[in-house]
């Protein structure tokens, strides 16, 4: 009698579990408090490890379950997003004027000293070389062992990350408003002088066109030969970097809006977030756009600019959302790292998120 009662109870519980509605996208999975001041974009390795650089100078690795795996302490704030190389090496810049290379277990591999802060996130060339700029006005390319391959004097502060095309052409901007195109050997191919400091990381499309913003309210598209294709006035003063979908639409934060631009820079729509959008949006494979704002809200928006959902995470969001392979959403706020239930994996476009992919390698897909 008791045995059949127990079987019946187990069956009832199983049916109840099946009847539970699935968690909505954006629902909280877990969060970890990390102190204040954080604004660097997280990276997600192919094995699901989440890396975050913190204002207190720590680089921390978390498993997909939110358990801390290790931490590495530096001498000053980390504003740079970590870059995860194919061999698992983690590269990141720091305000102690160094670029660090860590092994996947968190042990120091090497560091390289520059003349000023390194806020720019590193980007990778096809041979594994690491490239980045510094506030000292120089652009560096190092071997995977940390040896200098070449440097380039940009005559202006470099705080944003570089973008690397499929042919290893390197594009980056400076506070002096110059967008540079460098060959893989470090020689200058061209320089485009824009109106206003460039604090954004360029986005690249499959045709080699380069998209970037300036803090004087401009969104520009320059072709692979350095010729202006179009320029549009946005009025934006934040450092949000543009991203691209499969149809060539450009999405970028403009003050308190997420905006979409089409052919020749034509404004398609704007979505108000309620506060400043400081970082790049992230595009999901189902077309949903994720964007955070300074009021602590993460918003999900359709490709037509309509509201889907939002989650208030109780802390300024000054970085871009990261997506795991299963679509899990990771957001670093001013105070904590949050994991949210998946919306969809990363979109398969050429430049769907900050630095092109979840590993933040700064590499063009095509």
Secondary structure, DSSP 8 states (H G I E B T S, - for coil): -HHHHHHHHHHHHHHHHHHS----TT-EEEEEE--S------EE-TTS-EEEE-TTSEEEEE-TTS-EEEEEE-SS---S--EE-TTS-EEEE-TTSEEEEE-TTS-EEEEEE-SS---S--EE-TTS-EEEE-TTSEEEEE-TTS-EEEEEE-SS---S--EE-TT--EEEE-TTSEEEEE-TTS-EEEEEE-SS---S--EE-TT--EEEEETTTEEEEE-TTS-EEEEEE----S----EE-TT--EEEEETTEEEEE-GGG-EEEEEE-SS---S--EEBTTS-EEEE-TTSEEEEE-TTS-EEEEEE-SS---S--EE-TT--EEEE-SSEEEEE--S--B--STT-SGGGSTT---B---
